[in-house]
Amino acid sequence: MLIFYCNYCNEMLKGGDYESTDQIVERLDEHIKKCPPAAFTFEGTTGVATQRLATIVPLLKLGGLDLPHTH
């Protein structure tokens, strides 16, 4: 499971191993639109999740999202 914590509003967003990377990125994008100063800390709790982080984090950084603390 992927777990993202918004450092601005303290909301926790989860992405299950059964979800596609696109679904998870879409959910994060929706959160960023409603919480523009969003910055996330995150963690992957499974092997699948840590592999997906390798894909998701560069996409978020390309979009200009600040990811100050990564696990």
C-alpha positions in Angstrom: 0.0 0.0 0.0 1.1 3.5 -0.7 0.3 6.1 1.9 0.6 9.9 1.2 0.2 12.5 3.9 -0.6 16.0 3.0 1.6 18.3 5.1 -0.8 21.2 4.6 -4.2 19.8 5.6 -3.0 16.5 7.3 -5.2 14.4 5.0 -4.0 10.8 4.4 -4.4 9.4 0.9 -4.0 5.7 0.3 -3.3 3.7 -2.8 -3.8 0.0 -2.8 -1.6 -2.5 -4.6 -4.7 -3.4 -6.7 -4.9 0.1 -8.1 -3.1 1.3 -11.2 -0.5 4.0 -11.0 -2.7 6.2 -13.1 -5.5 5.9 -10.5 -3.2 6.8 -7.7 -1.7 9.8 -9.5 -5.2 11.0 -10.4 -6.3 10.9 -6.8 -3.2 12.9 -5.8 -3.9 15.4 -8.6 -7.4 15.9 -7.3 -6.2 16.5 -3.8 -3.6 19.0 -5.1 -6.4 21.0 -6.9 -8.4 21.3 -3.7 -5.4 21.9 -1.5 -3.0 24.0 -3.6 -0.2 24.4 -1.1 -0.1 20.6 -0.7 3.2 18.9 -0.1 3.4 15.2 0.7 5.4 12.8 2.8 4.9 9.2 1.8 5.8 5.6 2.4 5.3 2.3 0.7 4.4 -0.6 2.9 4.7 -3.4 0.3 7.1 -4.4 -2.4 4.6 -3.3 -5.1 4.2 0.0 -3.4 7.9 0.8 -3.3 8.2 -0.1 -7.0 5.3 2.3 -7.8 7.0 5.1 -5.9 9.8 4.9 -8.4 7.3 5.9 -11.0 5.0 8.2 -9.1 7.6 10.4 -7.4 9.3 11.7 -10.7 5.8 12.4 -12.1 4.9 14.5 -9.1 8.2 16.3 -9.2 7.8 17.1 -12.9 4.4 18.6 -12.0 6.2 21.0 -9.5 5.0 19.3 -6.4 7.3 19.6 -3.4 8.1 16.3 -1.8 10.2 17.4 1.2 10.5 14.2 3.2 10.6 10.9 1.4 10.7 7.5 3.1 
